[in-house]
Amino acid sequence: MRAAGARTDDRVMRLLFRYFAVRDAAVGVVTLAASRPGGDVESCLLAQAVADTTDAGLVTAVTAAGRLPRWRGRGAVGLAAGTAAAEYAGWFALRRSR
């Protein structure tokens, strides 16, 4: 939270960062399980892309509300949007390769 520029006593930001941690851990476990024979890596990649798209929207909202410094919020939104775009591209490539 400190690295992002959020106040550590901000309850909303604490909940948001906990959500990010739990969601990313869950997506990671599901992705690892999907890498086994017969797993559905394609669906996991799409789920991560949707999660990163959601991150971009949530960070945009908390930045607009003044809970993150504007320059750091914009950087985080750019990072989330960029990774989501790469994940969507990977998902699309996997779908086309079938």
C-alpha positions in Angstrom: 0.0 0.0 0.0 2.8 2.4 0.9 4.6 1.7 -2.5 1.3 2.6 -4.3 1.0 5.8 -2.3 -2.1 4.7 -0.4 -2.6 5.7 3.3 -2.3 2.6 5.4 -5.1 3.7 7.7 -7.6 3.9 4.7 -10.1 1.0 5.3 -11.2 1.0 1.6 -7.7 0.7 0.3 -6.9 -2.1 2.8 -9.9 -4.0 1.6 -9.0 -3.4 -2.0 -5.4 -4.6 -1.6 -6.7 -7.7 0.3 -9.1 -8.4 -2.6 -6.2 -8.1 -5.1 -4.1 -10.5 -3.0 -6.8 -13.1 -2.5 -7.9 -12.9 -6.1 -4.4 -13.2 -7.5 -3.6 -16.2 -5.3 -6.8 -17.9 -6.4 -6.1 -17.3 -10.1 -2.6 -18.5 -9.7 -3.6 -21.8 -8.1 -6.2 -22.3 -10.8 -3.7 -21.5 -13.5 -1.2 -24.0 -12.1 -3.8 -26.7 -11.9 -4.8 -25.9 -15.5 -1.2 -26.6 -16.7 -1.7 -30.3 -16.0 -2.7 -32.6 -18.9 -6.2 -31.9 -19.9 -6.3 -28.5 -18.1 -7.9 -25.5 -19.7 -5.1 -22.9 -19.9 -7.1 -20.9 -22.3 -9.9 -20.2 -19.8 -7.4 -19.3 -17.1 -5.7 -16.8 -19.4 -9.1 -15.2 -20.1 -9.9 -15.1 -16.4 -6.6 -13.3 -15.7 -7.3 -10.8 -18.5 -10.8 -10.1 -17.0 -9.2 -9.7 -13.6 -6.6 -7.2 -14.8 -9.4 -5.3 -16.7 -11.3 -5.1 -13.4 -8.1 -3.9 -11.6 -7.8 -1.1 -14.1 -11.3 0.0 -13.4 -11.0 -0.3 -9.6 -7.7 1.6 -9.5 -9.2 4.3 -11.8 -12.1 4.7 -9.3 -9.9 5.0 -6.2 -7.6 7.4 -8.0 -10.5 9.6 -9.1 -11.7 9.5 -5.5 -8.3 10.8 -4.3 -7.3 7.7 -2.5 -4.2 7.3 -4.6 -1.8 10.0 -6.0 -2.9 10.7 -9.5 0.5 9.9 -11.1 0.8 6.6 -9.3 -2.8 5.7 -10.0 -2.3 6.4 -13.7 0.8 4.2 -13.7 -1.0 1.3 -12.0 -3.9 1.7 -14.5 -1.5 1.6 -17.4 0.2 -1.5 -16.0 -3.1 -3.3 -15.5 -4.4 -2.3 -18.9 -1.2 -3.3 -20.6 -1.1 -6.8 -19.0 -4.8 -7.3 -19.7 -4.2 -6.4 -23.4 -1.3 -8.9 -23.5 -3.5 -11.6 -21.8 -6.3 -11.0 -24.2 -3.9 -11.3 -27.1 -2.5 -14.6 -25.8 -6.0 -15.9 -25.2 -7.0 -15.0 -28.8 -3.8 -16.6 -30.1 -4.6 -19.8 -28.2 -8.1 -19.9 -29.6 -6.9 -19.4 -33.1 -4.3 -22.2 -32.8 -6.9 -24.9 -32.2 
